[in-house]
């Protein structure tokens, strides 16, 4: 779907069970997400922090990321009827969940650079920017293919979900005290 083949949607399970099973994508993405949480937890805690403190930070980072994944979908469910996408909501969620798992794995090289070479801030930042732009483009294409409502609706949903995800991310970071310095 992200490379322009709209028939990829037919390969996904769009039943009620498929909808709920698509949240298993979070579990599929966990190893890649864990690779990003470990160096970040180290950066957000003091150098001589105990294992328990770092583990606590890791759990809070997990809550932030999973919340930023799921809560915007809950918000979209609330407004899907008003947005005229209620009949494509399941399609969007299933495609979005599995796509998000792929995107999490796309960020793994950046996480590995940060993990293996802690002093490589500029390289990691540049690589992060490239991956971020690529995922935005691919996520828009996925949204367009899943909704089948045209570029305008896809752009509105994409933009709304991007803003909702970022607001959720920032709010949860602030609430849980994991705001990067």
C-alpha positions in Angstrom: 0.0 0.0 0.0 2.9 2.3 0.8 4.4 1.8 -2.7 1.1 2.6 -4.4 -0.5 -0.9 -4.6 -4.0 -0.3 -3.1 -4.8 -4.0 -3.4 -2.5 -4.6 -0.5 -5.4 -3.8 1.8 -7.1 -7.0 0.6 -4.3 -9.0 2.2 -5.1 -7.7 5.7 -7.8 -9.2 8.0 -10.4 -6.5 8.1 -12.8 -8.4 10.3 -13.6 -7.5 13.9 -11.0 -10.1 15.0 -8.5 -8.7 12.5 -9.1 -5.2 14.0 -8.3 -6.3 17.5 -5.5 -8.6 16.3 -3.9 -5.7 14.5 -2.9 -4.3 17.9 -0.5 -7.2 18.1 1.6 -5.0 15.9 2.6 -3.3 19.1 4.2 -6.5 20.3 5.9 -7.0 16.9 7.3 -3.5 17.2 8.5 -3.8 20.8 12.0 -5.0 20.1 12.7 -2.1 17.8 11.1 0.3 20.2 13.1 -1.1 23.1 16.3 -0.4 21.2 15.3 3.2 21.2 14.2 3.3 24.8 17.4 1.9 26.2 19.8 4.7 25.1 17.2 7.3 25.9 16.6 5.9 29.4 20.4 6.2 29.9 20.4 9.8 28.7 17.4 10.8 30.9 18.8 9.4 34.1 21.9 10.4 36.0 25.1 8.5 35.1 25.2 6.5 38.3 21.5 5.7 38.4 20.4 2.4 39.8 19.0 -0.4 37.7 15.6 0.3 39.2 15.6 3.9 38.2 16.6 3.1 34.7 14.0 0.4 34.5 11.4 2.9 35.7 12.4 5.3 33.0 12.2 2.5 30.4 8.7 1.6 31.5 7.6 5.3 31.4 9.1 5.6 27.9 7.1 2.5 26.9 3.9 4.0 28.2 4.6 7.2 26.3 5.2 5.4 23.0 2.3 3.0 23.3 0.0 5.8 24.4 1.0 7.9 21.4 0.2 4.9 19.2 -3.2 4.0 20.7 -4.8 7.2 22.1 -5.0 9.1 18.8 -6.8 6.0 17.3 -9.3 6.3 20.1 -9.8 10.0 19.3 -10.2 9.2 15.6 -12.9 6.6 16.6 -14.8 9.3 18.3 -14.8 11.6 15.3 -14.8 9.1 12.5 -18.5 9.5 11.8 -18.1 13.3 11.6 -15.1 13.0 9.3 -17.0 10.7 7.0 -14.6 7.8 7.4 -16.6 5.5 9.7 -17.0 2.8 7.1 -13.2 2.9 6.5 -12.2 3.2 10.1 -11.3 -0.5 10.6 -9.4 -0.5 7.3 -7.4 2.5 8.5 -6.7 1.1 12.0 -5.6 -2.3 10.7 -3.3 -0.8 8.0 -2.0 1.9 10.4 -1.2 -0.6 13.2 0.8 -2.9 10.9 2.3 0.0 9.1 3.4 1.5 12.4 5.2 -1.8 13.3 7.1 -1.5 10.0 7.9 2.1 10.8 9.2 1.2 14.2 11.6 -1.3 12.6 12.7 1.4 10.1 13.9 3.5 13.0 16.1 0.6 14.3 19.3 1.7 12.5 19.1 5.1 14.2 18.6 3.5 17.6 21.5 1.1 17.0 23.7 4.0 16.0 22.8 5.8 19.3 23.2 2.6 21.3 26.6 1.5 19.8 28.1 4.9 19.3 26.7 7.1 22.1 28.7 10.2 21.0 27.3 10.2 17.4 24.7 12.8 18.0 25.0 14.6 14.6 25.0 11.3 12.7 22.0 10.0 14.6 20.1 13.3 14.2 20.7 13.4 10.5 19.7 9.8 10.1 16.6 10.4 12.2 15.5 13.2 10.0 15.8 11.1 6.9 13.9 8.2 8.4 11.3 10.6 9.8 10.6 12.2 6.4 10.5 8.8 4.8 8.0 7.5 7.3 5.8 10.6 6.9 5.6 10.1 3.1 4.9 6.3 3.5 2.3 6.9 6.3 0.5 9.4 4.1 0.4 6.9 1.2 -0.8 4.2 3.6 -3.6 6.6 4.9 -4.6 7.4 1.3 -4.8 3.7 0.4 -6.6 2.6 3.5 -9.3 5.4 3.4 -9.9 5.4 -0.4 -11.4 8.8 -0.1 -9.0 10.9 -2.1 -6.0 13.0 -1.3 -7.9 15.7 0.5 -9.4 13.4 3.1 -6.2 11.4 3.4 -4.3 14.6 4.0 -6.8 15.8 6.6 -6.8 12.5 8.5 -3.0 12.2 8.2 -2.5 15.7 9.5 -5.0 15.2 12.3 -3.4 12.0 13.4 0.1 13.5 13.2 -0.9 16.4 15.4 -2.9 14.1 17.8 0.1 11.8 18.0 2.5 14.6 18.7 0.3 16.2 21.3 -0.3 12.9 23.0 3.5 12.2 23.0 4.4 15.6 24.4 1.6 15.4 27.0 2.6 11.9 28.2 6.2 12.9 28.3 5.4 15.8 30.5 3.0 13.9 32.7 5.5 11.0 33.2 8.5 13.2 33.5 10.5 11.8 30.6 10.9 15.0 28.6 14.3 14.9 26.8 16.5 17.8 27.7 
